[in-house]
Structures are given as C-alpha cells and as structure tokens.
Amino acid sequence: MSTQNNASETTGALTDAGIAPDKKTFLQSLTEDWWAVILGTIIIATVLYLTNSGTTITLPAYKWATSEDLFGKILSGQNLLLILETGVVFLALAAIAIGLSGGNVARFAAGFLFIYFFAIISFIIAGNKSVSYFGLEYVVFALLIGILLGNVLTLPDWLKEAVRSEFYIKTGLVILGTTILSADLIKAGLPGIVQAVIVVTAVWFFSLWLSRRLKVDDEFGVILASAVSICGVSAAIVAAGAINGDKRKLSYVTTLVLIMAIPMMIIQPWAVKYFHIPDVIGGAWLGGTLDTTATVTAAGDLVGPVAVKAGVIAKFSQNVFIGVAAFFIAIWWAYKKPKGEKGESLIKAESPGLKIVWERFPKFVLGFVGASLVFSFLLSPATAKSVAPTLNGLRTVWFAIAFISIGMEAKFSSLVKLQGGRPAFTFVTAQIFNIFWTLLWAYILFGGYLFPVPDFK
C-alpha cells in the first residue's frame, strides 16, 4: 500500500503473557475486541484523512487473465513493492496491539509474515479471470491453504503466536461497518426488510431447536444458528463473542460455512434458470441464503443484472442483524446461565444484570455500529463512496489473513469426530431449511403477492 499526492479468547486479552491480572497495565488488559476497534478506527480515520487531503492511496492489483498479466502486472516490481508495503503497514498495526498487550512481537512478526504470504497467494489465485467467473473468492482459497498447512504441518510456536483468526476478522468487521449504510436499507424497501426479519428469526430458532434435538450443546447451537440465519462467518464470530464461545467450535462452524457455500453458489443460480424463477425473486433468494455480498454478487451475475441488484439489497437488509443479534444473544446468554459438563455454573452466581451483559457483549460490534452510523449520517454520500474501494481492499486483507488462520485451526477429522458429527449434520439440515424457507418468502415478498414487484432495471 502506498500513498501519493492529488485490522486468545473472545473476551480475554490478546495474550496473557504470563502476567497476573492484578499486575497488568491498562493497555495489557485491553481485550482483542477493543484492539480490533482501535485498529479499525485508525485505518478508517487514516483513509478518510488522506483522501480528504487529496492523497491517493494505491493498493496492490490482483486481477489477471493471461500469463502476461500475471508476470507483467501482478508480479511486477512495482506491484510486489505495494504488496510488501501493505504487509508492513498491517504488521506494524497488529504488532502494536500484540506488543502493548504483553505478547512476543518477534515471534508474532515472523508468523504474521508467513500467513500474509499465503493470504497474497489466495488473492492472486482468486484474481484470475476464469476463477472469478465461477464466483470462487479469495476466502475459499485462503481457507483451503490454511487447512492444508494446519493438517500437514505441526505448527511451531512462532507461527502459533500469529494464528489469531478472531482478532483479524474482528478488525475487518469494524471496517465492514462502513458499508452498512442507512441509504441502502431505505433502498431495500419493505420487501427486503420483511424478508430479513422473517428469514433470520425463523431460521435461527429452527437451527437452535434442531441442535437441541440432536443433543448438540447450546454454545455450539448458538454459533451454528447465527451462521446459518444471518451472514455466515461474520455472524458466527459475533455470536461466539457474545457467549464467550470456544474457538475450536467457531473454527468448526467457519469451515462448515465455507465448504457449504461452494455448492450453493453453483447450484442455486442453476436452479433459478432451470425452474424459470423470475430474476428478481431469484436474486432475493440468493441474497437471503448466501453468506457475503461478494458471493451473492457472483452467483447473481450467473443469473442476470436484476438478480444481482435484488440479491445485494436483500443481503444488505440481512447484514444489519449482526449488531442486533449480538445485543440480544448477549442478554439471553447472560440470563440463561449455561452449565458446565459437571453442572457447575460458568457465570457468576449473582443475578444477571447489565454488568454481566456488558461483560459478555462483543465490544468490536460497537466499532462496527459506530462506523455504520458515521458513514450513514456524518459523512456525505460522495465522501463515503470515494473511500469505499480503499476500505474494502484493506478489509479483505484482514479477512484473508483471518481465513488462513482459521484453516490452520480447523481439522477435517473434527467434522466427523466432534460430538459424533452432529453439529455438521445440524448445520447442513438447517441450511437446507434456510434455502427452501427463503425461497418461499422471496416468492411472497418479491413476486407481487403482498408488495409491488420492485423495479431493479
């Protein structure tokens, strides 16, 4: 990244570093949630400042079609320098958080650069025109690379120091808040908002009910339900943060989300065409079931421009539930008082109140919501639009690093072994329910039965 004129446990510190809680400084006691907010805010503020001062921020290029493009543009000296500069900036930001919280900066730096290298590889693979045509994103390749590394290699300590998937993705989620704008929700109109409410609510409770029927523990069930019903990995991270979820379970769910996304991106657009589903309905269906705006756009593009617009708007309506879900899940989980394996309470014995809710609330969501509010109401649409490509590019770097890390933490054997494979069966069944339930409401809400058919032409 260059400029020229014209992003431990969910609620714990980044690292305990062997420091007793009562001996920690203020900075050492900050959780990774707060560091995600701090780093995300620094990035957003810096981009806004540089852009408003007339400085152009140049990010590396990754899109290519031929071998000439690959060696002449992507692997050119100038672009490789931009890639290196971007990595140094991200390393510096992350190392500040690690160092001030008492971590080993030297080991972290070595591990971070190793992970960053493979994140860049995932960008280059996904940047190929033919790969992009099939809607395969960098997240798929980052996860696959991470899984390969994690299942083939025994991770050394210096690398483990940098495998901090939640920290990276939370920082990216704070930046993602800049894309959730009130104008988009207004543009979504009543059909999109109603579909989001009905789909998210019904699918979430169905998923949790199914997990209980299959004797999957509630901690797993909440993360699964949130991932299926709202927006995949991002929602799973938020839910895990709200309940102090086990990182292994979060990694498990993330792996399931990305594995399931690939056939959905291929089969659903085919089904829209084969069954002659109207494009606007097909787009709303894609937006309500696929997990990211990028996958919705890629799948919608296989149908047509109307499907793309309807899908993206439906997805925006659903994404707003990230913050809402975090708030209600934190309250519900605090009052629920989950039991340990031997029946002991995992939460303080006193009656739950605002203090416990606040302790369990994922603080990085505050950064996400704050960014959304600032970009919706304090900045002009022109300013928000001008910085969007840069912020999106920087966010994807955090996400790519996160997915490499998630892959390293995931074990394919756990998909079958963990709780007898019941969580995986729960997820797949809930996703199938989600697909048909969303299609039904897409027909009802976007097919002219309750509201006029939206004109996205």
C-alpha positions in Angstrom: 0.0 0.0 0.0 1.4 3.4 -0.9 0.2 7.0 -0.9 1.0 9.8 -3.2 -0.4 13.4 -3.6 -3.6 14.6 -5.8 -7.0 -4.6 11.3 -6.8 -15.5 22.8 -10.2 -15.8 23.8 -13.1 -13.7 22.6 -13.4 -11.6 25.7 -9.9 -12.2 27.0 -6.8 -10.1 26.3 -4.8 -10.7 23.1 -2.3 -12.6 25.2 -1.9 -13.1 28.9 1.9 -13.3 28.5 2.1 -14.9 32.0 1.1 -11.6 33.6 -1.1 -11.8 36.7 -4.4 -9.9 36.2 -3.7 -7.5 39.0 -0.3 -6.7 37.6 -1.4 -5.8 34.1 -1.3 -2.2 32.8 -4.4 -0.7 31.2 -3.1 -1.5 27.7 -2.2 -5.1 28.7 -5.8 -5.6 30.0 -7.4 -4.5 26.8 -9.3 -7.3 25.1 -8.8 -8.3 21.4 -12.3 -6.8 20.9 -11.1 -3.3 21.9 -7.9 -3.7 19.9 -10.0 -4.5 16.9 -12.0 -1.3 17.5 -8.8 0.7 17.9 -7.1 -0.7 14.8 -10.2 -0.5 12.7 -10.7 3.1 13.8 -7.1 4.0 13.0 -7.5 2.6 9.5 -10.8 4.2 8.8 -9.7 7.6 10.1 -6.4 7.5 8.2 -8.1 6.6 4.9 -10.6 9.4 5.4 -7.8 11.9 6.3 -5.6 11.0 3.3 -8.5 11.0 0.9 -9.8 14.4 2.1 -6.4 15.9 1.9 -6.1 14.9 -1.8 -3.8 12.0 -1.3 -4.4 8.9 -3.5 -4.0 5.5 -1.8 -2.8 2.9 -4.1 -3.4 -0.8 -3.3 -1.9 -3.8 -5.0 -3.5 -5.3 -8.1 -4.6 -8.9 -8.1 -6.9 -9.3 -11.2 -5.3 -11.0 -14.2 -6.4 -13.0 -17.2 -3.3 -14.2 -19.0 0.3 -15.2 -18.1 1.4 -11.9 -19.5 -0.9 -10.1 -17.0 0.4 -12.3 -14.2 4.1 -11.6 -14.7 3.7 -8.2 -16.3 1.3 -6.7 -13.8 0.7 -8.8 -10.7 4.3 -10.0 -10.2 5.9 -6.7 -11.5 8.4 -5.0 -9.3 6.0 -2.1 -8.6 3.1 -4.3 -7.6 5.3 -6.5 -5.4 6.5 -3.4 -3.7 2.9 -2.4 -3.0 2.2 -5.8 -1.6 5.3 -5.6 0.7 4.3 -2.1 1.8 0.8 -3.2 2.6 2.1 -6.1 4.6 4.5 -3.9 6.6 1.7 -1.5 7.5 -0.6 -4.3 8.6 2.2 -6.0 10.6 3.1 -2.7 12.3 -0.6 -2.1 13.3 -1.0 -5.7 14.6 2.4 -5.7 16.3 1.5 -2.6 18.3 -1.6 -4.4 19.7 0.4 -7.5 20.4 3.3 -5.7 22.0 1.3 -3.3 24.2 -0.8 -6.2 25.4 2.4 -8.1 26.5 2.9 -10.5 23.6 6.1 -11.7 21.9 6.4 -9.3 19.0 9.4 -11.0 17.3 7.6 -14.4 17.1 4.4 -12.7 16.1 6.1 -10.8 13.3 7.7 -14.0 11.8 4.3 -15.8 12.0 2.4 -12.9 10.6 4.6 -12.5 7.5 4.3 -16.3 6.9 0.5 -16.1 7.0 0.4 -12.8 5.0 2.4 -14.5 2.2 -0.2 -17.2 1.8 -3.0 -14.6 2.0 -1.5 -12.9 -1.0 -1.4 -16.3 -2.8 -5.1 -16.6 -2.2 -5.7 -13.2 -3.7 -3.7 -14.0 -6.8 -5.5 -17.3 -7.4 -8.9 -15.7 -6.9 -7.9 -12.8 -9.1 -7.7 -15.0 -12.2 -10.5 -14.1 -14.6 -11.6 -17.7 -15.1 -11.6 -18.5 -11.4 -13.5 -15.3 -10.7 -16.1 -16.2 -13.4 -17.2 -19.2 -11.3 -17.6 -17.0 -8.2 -14.7 -18.5 -6.3 -13.4 -15.9 -3.9 -10.2 -15.5 -2.0 -11.8 -16.7 1.2 -12.2 -20.2 -0.3 -8.6 -20.4 -1.3 -7.4 -18.9 1.9 -9.3 -21.4 3.9 -8.1 -24.3 1.8 -4.5 -23.2 2.1 -4.9 -22.8 5.8 -6.4 -26.3 6.2 -3.6 -27.8 4.1 -1.0 -26.1 6.3 -2.8 -26.9 9.5 -3.3 -30.6 8.7 0.1 -31.3 7.1 2.4 -29.2 9.3 2.9 -29.2 13.1 2.7 -25.5 13.7 5.8 -24.1 15.5 5.4 -21.7 18.4 6.4 -18.7 16.4 3.6 -19.4 13.9 1.1 -20.2 16.6 1.7 -16.7 18.1 0.3 -15.2 14.9 -2.6 -17.5 14.4 -5.2 -15.1 15.8 -8.2 -15.6 13.5 -10.7 -13.8 15.7 -8.5 -10.7 16.2 -8.0 -10.3 12.4 -11.6 -10.9 11.4 -13.0 -8.6 14.2 -10.8 -5.8 12.9 -12.1 -6.4 9.4 -15.7 -6.4 10.7 -15.2 -3.0 12.2 -14.2 -1.7 8.7 -17.1 -3.7 7.2 -19.4 -1.4 9.2 -18.6 1.4 6.8 -20.6 -0.4 4.1 -23.8 -0.9 6.1 -25.5 2.4 5.3 -29.0 3.7 6.1 -29.5 4.6 2.5 -29.0 1.0 1.4 -31.6 -0.1 3.9 -34.1 2.5 2.7 -33.4 1.4 -0.9 -34.0 -2.2 0.2 -37.6 -1.2 0.8 -40.2 -3.1 2.8 -39.9 -6.4 1.0 -36.2 -6.8 1.7 -36.6 -5.7 5.4 -39.6 -8.0 6.0 -37.7 -10.9 4.3 -34.7 -10.3 6.5 -36.8 -10.3 9.7 -38.8 -13.4 8.8 -35.9 -15.4 7.5 -33.4 -14.6 10.2 -35.8 -15.2 13.1 -37.3 -18.4 11.8 -34.0 -20.0 10.6 -32.2 -19.0 13.8 -34.8 -20.6 16.1 -35.2 -23.7 13.8 -31.4 -24.2 13.9 -31.2 -23.9 17.7 -34.2 -26.2 18.1 -32.6 -28.8 15.8 -29.3 -28.6 17.5 -31.0 -29.3 20.9 -33.0 -32.2 19.3 -29.7 -33.7 18.1 -28.1 -33.1 21.5 -25.7 -30.5 20.3 -24.7 -28.2 23.2 -26.2 -24.7 23.2 -22.9 -23.0 22.8 -22.4 -24.8 19.5 -26.1 -24.3 18.7 -26.0 -20.5 19.0 -22.9 -20.2 16.8 -24.4 -22.6 14.2 -27.8 -20.8 14.2 -26.3 -17.4 13.8 -24.0 -18.5 10.9 -26.9 -20.1 9.0 -29.5 -17.5 9.6 -27.7 -14.2 9.3 -24.5 -14.0 7.3 -22.2 -16.9 7.8 -18.7 -16.3 9.3 -19.3 -12.7 10.4 -22.4 -13.7 12.3 -20.6 -16.7 13.8 -17.8 -14.5 15.1 -20.3 -12.1 16.6 -22.3 -14.9 18.3 -19.2 -16.5 19.6 -18.1 -13.2 21.1 -21.5 -12.7 22.7 -21.3 -16.0 24.6 -17.5 -16.4 25.1 -17.7 -19.3 22.6 -15.0 -22.0 22.3 -12.5 -21.1 19.5 -12.5 -24.7 18.3 -16.3 -24.6 17.8 -16.0 -21.3 16.0 -13.3 -22.7 13.7 -15.5 -25.7 13.1 -18.5 -23.6 12.1 -16.4 -21.4 9.9 -15.1 -24.4 8.0 -18.7 -25.7 7.5 -19.9 -22.3 6.2 -17.2 -22.0 3.5 -17.5 -25.7 2.5 -21.3 -25.4 2.1 -21.0 -22.1 0.3 -19.3 -23.5 -2.8 -22.1 -25.9 -4.0 -24.7 -23.3 -3.0 -23.1 -20.7 -5.3 -23.2 -23.1 -8.2 -26.5 -25.0 -7.7 -28.8 -22.1 -6.7 -28.1 -19.9 -9.9 -28.6 -23.1 -11.9 -31.9 -23.8 -10.1 -33.1 -20.2 -10.9 -32.6 -20.7 -14.6 -33.7 -24.4 -14.7 -37.0 -23.8 -12.9 -37.6 -20.4 -14.6 -37.7 -18.5 -11.4 -38.1 -14.7 -12.1 -34.7 -12.9 -11.8 -35.9 -10.6 -9.0 -37.1 -13.5 -6.9 -34.0 -15.5 -7.6 -31.9 -12.6 -6.6 -33.7 -12.1 -3.3 -33.4 -15.8 -2.7 -29.6 -15.7 -3.3 -29.3 -12.6 -1.0 -31.1 -14.4 1.8 -29.1 -17.6 1.7 -25.6 -16.9 0.6 -23.3 -15.5 3.2 -21.5 -12.5 1.8 -22.3 -9.7 -0.6 -19.5 -10.8 -2.8 -20.8 -14.4 -3.1 -24.3 -13.0 -3.7 -23.0 -10.8 -6.5 -21.0 -13.6 -8.1 -24.0 -16.0 -8.0 -26.4 -13.3 -9.1 -24.2 -12.5 -12.1 -24.8 -16.0 -13.3 -28.5 -15.2 -13.5 -28.5 -11.5 -14.6 -28.2 -7.9 -13.5 -31.7 -7.8 -11.9 -30.8 -10.7 -9.8 -27.5 -9.0 -8.7 -29.3 -5.8 -7.6 -32.1 -7.7 -5.8 -29.6 -10.0 -4.1 -27.3 -7.3 -2.9 -30.2 -5.3 -1.5 -31.6 -8.3 0.3 -28.2 -9.1 1.7 -27.7 -5.6 3.0 -31.1 -5.9 4.8 -29.9 -9.1 6.4 -26.4 -7.8 7.4 -27.9 -5.2 9.7 -28.9 -8.0 12.0 -25.3 -8.6 13.0 -25.4 -5.9 15.7 -29.0 -6.6 16.7 -28.2 -10.3 17.1 -25.1 -9.6 19.2 -27.2 -7.5 21.6 -30.0 -10.0 22.1 -27.7 -13.0 22.2 -25.6 -11.4 24.9 -28.6 -10.6 27.1 -30.2 -14.1 26.5 -26.9 -15.9 27.3 -26.3 -13.9 30.5 -29.7 -14.8 31.9 -29.5 -18.3 30.7 -26.6 -19.2 32.9 -25.2 -22.1 30.9 -24.0 -25.2 32.8 -20.6 -26.9 32.6 -20.1 -30.6 31.9 -20.5 -31.4 35.6 -23.4 -29.0 36.1 -21.4 -26.2 37.6 -22.3 -22.6 36.6 -20.0 -20.9 34.2 -21.3 -17.5 35.2 -21.2 -15.6 38.5 -23.8 -16.8 40.9 -25.4 -13.4 41.4 -28.5 -12.5 39.5 -27.5 -11.4 36.0 -27.8 -7.7 35.2 -26.4 -5.1 33.0 -22.9 -5.6 34.2 -22.8 -9.3 33.0 -24.5 -8.3 29.8 -21.8 -5.7 29.2 -19.0 -8.1 30.1 -20.3 -10.6 27.5 -21.2 -8.1 24.8 -18.7 -8.3 22.0 -17.1 -4.9 22.1 -16.0 -4.9 18.5 -19.6 -4.7 17.5 -19.5 -1.2 18.9 -16.9 -0.3 16.3 -19.0 -1.9 13.6 -22.1 0.0 14.6 -20.2 3.2 15.1 -18.6 3.0 11.7 -22.0 2.4 10.2 -23.5 5.4 11.9 -20.7 7.7 11.0 -20.8 6.7 7.3 -24.6 6.9 7.2 -25.2 10.2 8.9 -21.9 12.2 9.5 -20.3 11.8 6.1 -21.5 13.0 2.7 -22.5 10.2 0.3 -19.7 11.4 -2.0 -17.1 11.0 0.7 -18.3 7.6 1.7 -18.3 6.5 -1.9 -14.8 7.8 -2.5 -13.2 5.8 0.3 -15.2 2.7 -0.1 -12.9 0.9 -2.6 -9.8 1.5 -0.4 -11.5 0.5 2.8 -12.9 -2.6 1.1 -9.5 -3.6 -0.1 -7.9 -3.1 3.3 -10.8 -5.1 4.9 -10.2 -8.1 2.6 -6.6 -8.2 3.7 -7.6 -8.7 7.3 -10.2 -11.3 6.2 -7.7 -13.2 4.1 -5.2 -13.4 7.0 -8.1 -14.5 9.2 -9.2 -17.3 6.9 -5.7 -18.6 6.6 -5.6 -18.7 10.4 -9.0 -20.3 10.6 -7.9 -23.0 8.2 -4.8 -23.7 10.3 -7.0 -24.2 13.4 -9.5 -26.4 11.6 -9.1 -30.2 11.4 -11.2 -32.1 8.8 -11.3 -35.1 11.2 -13.2 -32.9 13.7 -16.1 -32.5 11.3 -16.9 -36.2 11.9 -15.4 -36.8 15.3 -16.6 -33.7 17.2 -19.8 -34.6 19.0 -20.2 -37.5 16.6 -20.6 -35.3 13.6 -24.0 -34.0 14.9 -23.1 -30.3 14.6 -22.2 -30.8 10.9 -25.5 -32.6 10.3 -27.3 -29.9 12.2 -25.7 -27.2 10.0 -26.4 -28.9 6.7 -30.0 -29.6 7.7 -30.6 -26.1 8.9 -29.1 -24.7 5.7 -31.4 -26.8 3.6 -34.3 -25.5 5.6 -33.0 -22.0 5.1 -32.8 -22.5 1.3 -36.4 -23.5 1.0 -37.8 -21.2 3.6 -36.1 -18.2 2.0 -37.3 -19.2 -1.5 -40.9 -19.3 -0.2 -40.7 -15.8 1.2 -38.8 -14.4 -1.8 -41.8 -15.5 -3.9 -44.3 -14.0 -1.5 -42.5 -10.7 -0.9 -40.8 -10.1 -4.3 -43.3 -11.8 -6.5 -46.1 -9.2 -6.3 -48.3 -11.0 -3.8 -48.0 -8.6 -0.9 -46.0 -5.7 -2.4 -45.5 -4.4 -5.9 -42.6 -6.2 -7.7 -39.5 -4.0 -7.2 -38.2 -2.4 -10.3 -34.4 -3.0 -10.4 -33.9 -2.5 -14.1 
